[in-house]
Amino acid sequence: MELNLKRRGFLAILAASAWLGSQRWKGLTNPAIATDLEVDSSLSKEILAILQQAQQEYGLSALLCGVWQGEKTIISTAIGHSQTNVPATTVMHLRAGGVTITCICLVLLRLVDRGIVNLDDPVGRWWPELPRAEKVTLQQLANSTSGYPDFEQDQTLIDANNYNPFRQWKTQELLDIAFATPLLYEPGESWNYSHTNFVVLGQLLQRITGQSIQELLEREIFAPLGLTNSSYPHTSEIPAPVLHAFSKDRDVFEDSTYWNPSWTSYSGMMISTLGDLGLLALAIAKGTLLSPQAAQAQIAPTTVGLGRNRPDLYYGLGIIYANGWLVQNPRFGGYNLFFAALPSQSLAIVVSTTIGLHSSGQAHSTLVGRQLIQY
């Protein structure tokens, strides 16, 4: 048995793209029951049919989806069940995974806007004990070009979480695991998706501001956008009502809702709802939180030519640039999310899925999200 800790977000987009390219549209029949439905126009009814077909085809326990453009809600719906005889609803709280990374990088960019830091500041200014502290910059943490190994790839951590997915990890434990491996390359010379970068960045933001990550996210992201149902807890607790998640990572179908996400540290602790994530995606699409210069820095092609990054699909500052879309697609602990913003049209799409007993191991939210984009 192996607990699947890898988010595989960047690679999942590539896989989903290839999969969708081989598909033909089929008739949308036998719709599942939808709850908590808000629709607008015939367009949303066609989207709903796509979602209902996907929920049945993939055997999902639940599928939540919202599509917004500007101030208009095209669709907001929940299909399926959170638990047996408990229908899923759009107000249920869920783990936002890698969207936490996006928010932490937004905090960084807001500090840049205020002149508190520069993206090319070396981390040694605040944390000289770190490996290559004089060379690694804040930007290299945010775009994953520091060369720091990813602690989530360490077999010791994987085995420990497989044995006890409720374990509360300390940040220093994660950093000790990461830095037991030498740098993969000199800072800025290549790219690797490493959660170590964002743990370090989260720690640095606290050192720079004297505030906790919870306080920073509330002040810089949640409060300005009115995200009243979003939080960054210290524990595995989730506020009610809860969208329950399920996993087969330990070779048995089990409820994974309260598995402790502390092994993600600053990379995935955030809790949110469909509506709050929609507001956040729209804010990113509109550049609400950032100056034009900072918004451009967020998606600057600084990683193109490094690793698997290419001009139409590359990693920005805490977010993926995919042919004009800005995307996160985390998958861990039974939660799967597709979070996408299209700045050119002020458009946002959020899909959250949980697997059923007979679901495959695919990134279903990404597959559904790409179907909607293709449509």
N, C-alpha and C positions, 0 to 999 in steps of 0.2 A: 504494500500500500504506500502511496506517496501523496501527501497533501499538495494540491496544486496551488502554489503561492504566486506563480508568475502571472502578471496581468496580461501580457501579450497584446496590449492595445494596438501598438503600431503594426505588428504583424497581422493582427486580426483584420485590420482594414484591408491589407493586401489580399488576404485569403478570401474575405467577403467579396472583394471586387472581382476576383477570378471566378468565384462561385456564381455570382449574379450574372456575369457575362455569358455563362453557359445555359442560363435558364430562359424559358419561354413563358409568357403569361398564361395562366390557366384560369378557367372559370372559377369565380369565387362563390362557393355554395356552402350550405349547412353552417351558417354563422353561429358562433358561440354567444352566450348571453353576455351583454355588456352592462356594466353598472356605472353609476355616477357620470353619465354621459352629457357632455356639452358639445354641441355641434353647430356649425354655421354653413348653410348652403349645400348644394348637391356635391360639391367638392369634398366636404368632410364626410359625407355618406359613402363616397367611393373609397376614401382613406379608411373609414371604419371597416369596410368589407375586406380590405387588404389586411388589416390588423386581425380581424376575426379568423381569416383563413390562416394567417401565420400562427396564431395561438393554437389552432387545431393541428396544423401540419407539424409543428415542432413539439406538440404535447406539453405545452407550458402550463404551469400552475397559474401564473398571472402574467398579464401584459398590460403595462401602463404606458400611455402615450399622450404627448401634447405637441401640437404644432401651432405656432404663433407667428404673425407677421405684423410688425409695428405694434399698434395697440389692439389688434384684432386676434381673438382666439379662433383658429380654424377648427380645431378639435381638441378636446381634453377628455380622456376616457380611461376606464379601468375594466379589463376583461378577465374573467376567471376568478380564482379564489386565493386569499392569503393563507387560509387554513381550511380544513374540511368544514363545510357549512358556514364559512366566514368569507363573504364576497370581498374581493379586493376593491378599494376605493382610491380616488385620486388624492385624498388627504392623508393617506398613510405615509409614515416616515420610513425611510430606507437609507442604506449606506451609499454615499456618493463616491466612494473610492477615489480614483485619480482626479476627480474634479477638485479635491482638496489641493492637489499640486497646482492646478490652474489658479486657485484662489490665493495661495501663498505667493505665486509669482506676480499676481495682480497687486498684492500688498507691496512687494519689492518695487514694482513699477510706479506705484503711487508715492513711495519714498523718493524714488528718482525724480518724479515730477516736482517734489517739494525741495529738491536740492540737498536732501539729507545724505544720499549716497549716489555714486555713479556705478554704472554697470561694469566698468573696467576696474573698479576697486578690488585689490587683492584681499582674499579672506584673512590673510595674516594681519591685516589692520586691526582685527578684532579677535582672531583666534590663531596666534602664531604657532601653536603646537601641532596643527594639522599637517599632514603630508603635503609637500609642495605649496605651503601656505603663501609663499611669496609670489607664486606663479598663477595659482588658481584664482579666477575672478568670480564675482557674483554672477556675471553673465554665463560663465562656463558651468556654474552650478545649475542655473535655470534652464540651459539648453542641453545639458548632459554631455558636455565635452571636457569635463575636468580630468577624466581618466580614472576616477574613483571606481573601484569594483562595486558590484551590486550585492549587498548582504543577502538579498532574497534568493540568490543562486546558491547559497551555502548549504550543503547537505546537512550540517549540524542543525541549522535553524529549521530546515524542512522536516527533519526527523522529529525534532522537539515539538513542532506544531502538529505533526501527525499524531504524536502520542497524546498531546494535550492542547487542543485548539482553544481552550479557555485561558491559557497562560497569559499573565500580564507581563509584557516585556518592558524593560527599561531602555531608554534611548542609548545609554552608554553601552549596554550589551550589544545593541545592533551595530554601533560604531566600532566596537572592539572586533566583532566578526568581520566587518567590512575591511578594516585596516590591517587585519592579519594577512591580507593578500596585497602584494605590491601593486602600485598603479599599473593600469593596463597599457598606458601610453602617456607621453608627455602632454600636459594640459593644452587643449586646443588642437591637437594633431589628429584626433579621430572622434568618434561618437559611439556611446553605448548607453542604452536606457538603464539608468542606475538610480534606484530609490535612495541610495546613500546621499546623492546630491541634495535631495530635498529635505532629508533629515538635517544635514549640515546647514542648509539655507534656513530652515525653520529655527534652528538654534541661533544662527547669526542674527536673524531679524529680532529675536528676543534680546540678544546682547546689545544690538544697535539702539533699540527703542526703550528698553527697560520694561516692556510689556510682554505678557504671555501671548501665545498664538491665539488662544481663545479671545483675548481682549483685542488683538490686532484684527482678527477676522470680523469681530463684531463692529469695531470702529470703522474699518476701511471697506468692508464688503456688505455684511448683513444689514447694518443700520441704514447706510445710504440707499440701499436698494429695497428696503422694506422686507427683507427675508426673515419674517418672524417665526418661521418653522425650521430654520437652519441652525445648527449648533456644532460645536467641536468638543465632544465629551472626553473625559479622561479614562472612562471605563467602557465596557461593552454594552451598557444600557442604551436603549432606544426609546424615546418618548412615545406614548400611545397616541393614536392608533398605529400599529406596526404592520408593515408588509413583511410577512415571514419569508425567509429564504430557505432553500434546500440544496443539498450537495451530495455528490457521489464520489467526492475526492478520496474518501477513506474506504472505497469499495462497498459502500452500503448507502442506500438512500436515507438521508437523515436531515432533520431540521438544523440548519446552521446559523439561524438568526442571531444568536448571542455568542457565536464564536468571537473571541477577543481580537479586534483589529490592531492591537498595540504593536504587533510586529511590522505594521506599515508606518507607525509613528506619524510624522508630518506628511506622509504620502497618501493617507486614506482614511483618516478618522472622522471626517465630516459626515453629519447626518442632515438629510434634507427631505423635501417632498417634491412631487412632480411640478407643482405650481411655482415653488421657489426656484427650482432648477431652470424652469422656463424664463423666469424674470432675470436670472443670472445670464443665461445664454443670450437673451435679447440685449442685455446691457453690454455684453461683449460684442455683439453684432453692431450695436450703435456706437461703441466706444464711450459709453456713458461715464465710466470711472477714470478714464485716462485722457491725457492731452493727446493731440494728433501725433506728436513725436513719440510718446510712450506706446501708443497703440501700434505705430509702425514698428517700433522696436520689438514688440510682442511677436510679430510675425516676420521679422527680418530673416532672410534665407541664410543665416549664419552657419547652418549645418549642412547645406547642400554640398554634395560631393564627399561627405564624410559618412562612413558606414553605408546604410541603405537609403540614406536621404537623397532625394532627387528634386528637381525644380518644382514638380507638381505635387510632391508628397514628402514633407520634411517636418522635423521637429523644431518648433519655435521656442518661446520661453514658457514652458509648462503647458504647452498645447500643441496639437498636431495641425499643420496646414495641409489640407487635402483639396487641391484644385479649387481654391477660393473659400472652402469651408474651414472653420476652426472646430476641432473635434477632440473629445476625450471619449474613450470606450473601455472603462475598467471592468474587470471580471475577477472577482475573488470572493471567497466565503459564501458562495451561492447567490451573490448579487451580481447582476450584469446590467450595464448602463451604456446607452449611446447618447451623447450630449453634443449637439452640433449647432453652430451659428454661421449664418451666411451674411457677412457685412454688406455686400452689394445690394441685398434686398431686405435688410432688417428682418431676417427670417430665422426662426429657432425651432429645432426639433429635439425632443427628449423622449427616449424609449427606455423603459425599465422592465426587465423580465426575470422571472424565477422559474426554475425547471420543474417538470413533473417527473413521475416515476419512470416514464419511458422516454424522456428527452435524451437527445444526444449530448455530446460534450462541446458543441459549437458555441460561439459567441452570438447567441440568438438576437440580442438587442442590436448588434452591429448589422446583422443580416436584415433585420426589419428596417433599421434606419436607412440602409442603402436602398432597399426597395422603395421606401418613401421618397428618397432623393431622386431615384430613377423615374418614379411616377411623376 
